[in-house]
């Protein structure tokens, strides 16, 4: 456990012995607060310097939106936790060559956006606003937490012709379990956190569908799905990718990679090519690259 996480764990568990309500509020706030802010890499800076940049108000904070293109045939790239839109830099040239407008963003608490925290509801707000600006997306490509945020948004009115997830989360409960494991919350405090998540984020969902899971959107999402996940991902286990693809059955295609981990996968040439082929042609044109770093299943 990192020093910051260890300190937070000790403080929350001590406070919970005095006030479960106060400790629960603290755990909920920490759950939505990235403890590290990703910096733009030198290799990304030149590309982002060519983008049209705007700021988008979100819950009193500002997200930063980057666009390459005139708005026609938009493809949205959605980053994950402790990440930023520029991490999709390897996807932008290929999408532009194929005639797409590329849109990505830094969510609150990430990249160059303001604020110290963000929620899945704020992801939904951003995607809804961008959908209002650009219309239906040709595709949404999402990494990690961004995958769950994208599915949540698609269930609530955002429309896209295709969805590709990379190292994606299927179940919000998985995120809670991972957080509680890392911060080692006492059982009562963990239960309080779960109650707050259901109450503040998912009160509009049926009781049996809280917290949110992509599995529960199968009937509402009738679009092709590409799921790319590394077998040895240390952050989001491969079971989440398999669960996501399995839930959508024949409309989903699973591509399992090896040795790419959770973040490096975004820069792998085979992964980039596979996703670009899917965006342009759909699941039938995905190349089986068993001799390289990926394998279709």
N, C-alpha and C positions, 0 to 999 in steps of 0.2 A: 504494500500500500504506500502511495506517495505521501510525503509529509503533509501536504495540504489536505488530502483525503483523510489521513489519520487524525489530524486536528479536528476536522469537521465531524468525524465519527464520534470522537470523545465528547465534543461539546454537545452534539445532538442527543446522545444517549444519557448524558448527565442531566440536561434540561428536561428530558422526557420523564425523569423520576419526579420532577417538581410540577411540570405542566405538560401534559400530553398534547394539548391544543397548540401551545407555543412551539414545542418541538416538531409537531406535525407540519406547522406552517414553515418552519425553518427547513425541514427535509424537502418539502414541496418546492421551495424557492431554490435550494441547492440542486435539486434534480433537473431544473431547467436552466442551470447556469454553467456554460462551458468554463472549465478551469484554465483553459489555454486558448489563446486567440491565434489562429493561423495567419502567418505573414505571407505576402505575395512573394513567390520565388522570382529570381532574376529572369528565368526562362519564360515566365508568364507576363512580366511587366510590359514588354514591348507589345505583345498582342493586346493586352487590356488597354494600352494607350491608344489603340486604333478603334476602340469601341465607342459607341454612343452611350453616355452614362447619364442615368437619372436617379433621383432619390424618391423613395416611396414610403409614405407614412404608415406605420404599423404600431398601434397601441402606444402612441406617444413617442415611438422610436422611429428610426429611418433605416430601411433596407436600401442597399445600393444595387441598381439594375444595370446590366451590361448588355448591349445589343450590337450585333454585327449584321448588317443588311438593311433592307428597306421596309421590312415588316411582312413581306410576302412569304408564304410557306414557313411559318414559324416552328422552330423546334426548341423546346424548353429543357434546360439542363439544371437539375436540382441537387445541390450539394448536401452532404451529411453533417454529422455532429463534429464540432471543432474543425470544420473545414471552411471552404469558401468557393465561390463560383469559378475562380480562375484555375481550380484544380482540373477542370475539364478542358484545359488549353489544347490538349492533343486531339480533341474532337472537333474543334472549331474549323480548322482549315478544310478538312474533308467535307464537313457539312456545307461550308460556303461553296466549295467546288461543285457540289451537287445542286446548288441553287437554293439552299435553305437560308432563311434568316435565323440566326442563333441568338437566343436570349438566355441569360443566366443571372444570378443575383447572389448577394451576400445577405443572409438572414440576420435579424437583430442579434447582437452578441457575437457575430462572426465577421471575419474579414474586415472590411472598411465600414461596415454598418455601425450604427450607434447602439447603445444599450448593453446590458450585461447578461441578458437571458433571452430565451425564445421558447415558444411552445408549438405543438402541432397545429393549434388553432391559428397561430400567426403564419405558419407555412401555408395553411389553407387560405388565409386572407391574401397573402402575396400572390399565390397561384390564381386566385379568383380575380384579383385586380389585373394581372397580366393577361388572363383570358379575356377580360373585358376590353383590354387595349388591342390585342392581336387576333382575337377570334379563336376558333378551334385550332389546336396545335396539330401539326403533322405527326409529331411524336413528343413524348416526354421521356427523357433519359435521367434516371435518378440513382444516386449513390447512398448507401447506408440508411440513416434515418430519413433522408430525402425520399426514399422509396415509399416508406409508410406515409409520409406527409403527402406524397403525390397521389397514392391510392385513396387516402382520406379526402383529398380535394376532388378527385374524379367521382367519388361517391356523392359529393355535394355540389355538383353542377358544372365543374370544369370538364371540358371535352377534349379528347385527343384521339387520333386514329390508331396510335400504337403506343405501347409503354415498354420501356426497357429498364430493368433494375440491375444494378451492379452492387454486389455485397449488401443486398437489401434486407431490411427488417420486415418480417411478416406480422408479428404480434407485438402490440404495445406492452403487453405484460412481460415480454422478454426484456425490454428495456428497464422495467421496474425491478425485475429479478436481478439483472446485472448490477444495477445501481445499489440495491440493498446488499448484494454480496460484497461489492467493493467497499462500501461505507460501513458494512457490518452493523446495520441497524437492529435494535432489539425487536422481537416479534410484534409487540404492541405498536411500536412506532412504524414498523413496516405496514401494519394493517391500517394505521391512520393515514399514511401516505397513499395507499391504494384507494381509500375512501375519498380523499381529496382529489385524486386524479379523476375518479369517476364523476365526482360532483362538479368540478371546475372545467373539465375538458370534454366529458362525454355524457353530460346529463340528458342530451337529446336522443341518445341511443336507447334501445330496449335494454332492460336490466341484464338479460342474458348475453348481450353483446358488448358489455363493458368489462375492461377497457377495450378500445378499438382493435380489431384484427382484420387484415386484408382478406382472410378466409370468409368473412361475413359479407363481402362485397361481390362475390362470384356472380350472383344473379343480376346485379346492377351494372356490371362492367362487361360489355360484349365487344372487346377489342383484343387483337393479338398481343401476347405478352412474351417478352424475352427476359429470362432470368439468368444472369451471369454471377457465379459465386465461386470463390476459391475454396478448395477442399480443406486448406489449412488456415483459414481466416481466424486470427486470434481474437478479433473483436466481435464479429457477428458470425456465429457458428453456421456451418454449411446446412444444418438442419432447418434453419430459417429459410434458406433459398429453396431447399427441397420441399418444404411445407408450402411455400408460396406457389411454386410451379405445380405441385400436386393438386392444390386446391382448384386451379383453373383448368386442369385436365388438358384436353386436346387443343385448347386455344393458347397454351403456354409451351415454350421451348426452353429447356434447361441446358445451360452450357457450364460445365464444371472446369475450373482452371486449377493449376498446381503451382505451388511455390511463389505465388504472387501476393499473398497476404491480403490485407484490407485496403491499403491505400495505393500501393504500387500498381495494383490491378488497373487503375485508371490510365496509366501511361503505357500499358502493354500494347504493342502494335497489333497483335492478333485480336485482342479484346476490342480495340478501337475499330478495326476493320469489320469484325462481326457485328458490332452495334450499328455501324454506318450502313452495312448491307441490310440489316433488319429495318432501319429507319426508311431506307429508300425502296426496298422490295418486299418487305414483310418476311415472315418466318420461312417461307419456302426457298429463299435464296441464301440462307445462312450457310457458310462454308464449314464443313466438318474438318477441323484442324487437329486431328488426333496426333499428328506427327510433331506438333508444336506444343504450346503451353495450354491449349484448351481442348475439350472434348465435348461434343454434343450428346445429350441423352434424351 
